[in-house]
Amino acid sequence: MTQLATVVNVMIASPSDIPGARDAVERALRSWNSTNTLGRGFVLHPLRWETDSVPMLGHHPQAILNEQLLTKADIIIALFGSRVGSETPTSISGTVEEIEGAVKGGKPVHLYFSEAPHPADVDLAQLQALRDFRTKLQERGLYGSFENEDELLTKVWSAIEMDLRDMIQPLHTAPSAPASTTERFLVQGQSKREPKTDSKGRVRHETRRWVEITNRGHDDAEGVVLEAASDRMLLPGWEKPRTVHAGQKQSAGFWLHMGGGEPRVRLTWKENGEPMSKEYDI
């Protein structure tokens, strides 16, 4: 079946030191497409220099990237790890030049700094330059941070939803009706045995466990809190309410104590402003 869709170009801008975060942004975009394109008529197309630039001579590499990627972009997701990036003729780095160009062009820019530990061989000059840049940004607007790639994926999804509502979505579709509470969430327990090497070099296996929460409704679920409903479970990290977007899947790791009954979780959220709650065996 063929379908017409509006293409939204999302440029992923960053220095070269955080390839995993760049991949996480692209996964977020493709996950959004898988869930939403058919029903909402939009395709998010990631723009990356690795895959979307064409080699050319005659100009500075950054000027070529600006022409080939930045001019096409509708939204910019900018990321920093421990480097500010390589200097260009007009800016302290290519990524900073891309950010400035997008802001000047009136395009939405979502900027995130990694809070993960810096590598042992971190370039101290680059790190200081990045800190100086971050300090200057405090006077110009809001930026975000992320501890890991899963958190970044969730924040990118939220930013995209905001942009589509503000820029594009009202022109094409009316808000969908909320799903009934009986079908709102799919909550499933997952586990996987993974090899681990101890201090003596011996390989052991341990089981990693997590809960997957999928919002199966047509609108975002607000004020979502996940907590253990069984004394056997330890489930940290979801104490603060969060948003689970329509079609989005989020996960939470947990541990099991010896003994006790079956693991069980309690999910609470707000539906049309009213508090809701449901428990699930996992």
Secondary structure, 3 states (H helix, E strand, C coil): CCCCCEEEEEEEECCCCCHHHHHHHHHHHHHHHHHHHHHHCEEEEEECHHHHCCCCCCCCHHHHHHHHHHCCCCEEEEEECCCCCCCECCECCHHHHHHHHHHHCCCCEEEEEECCCCCCCCCHHHHHHHHHHHHHHCCCCCCEEECCHHHHHHHHHHHHHHHHHHHHHHHHCCCCCCCCHHHCEEEEEEEEEEEEECCCCCEEEEEEEEEEEEECCCCCEEEEEEEECCCCEECCCCCCCEEECCCCEEEEEEEECCCCCCCEEEEEEEECCEEEEEEEEC
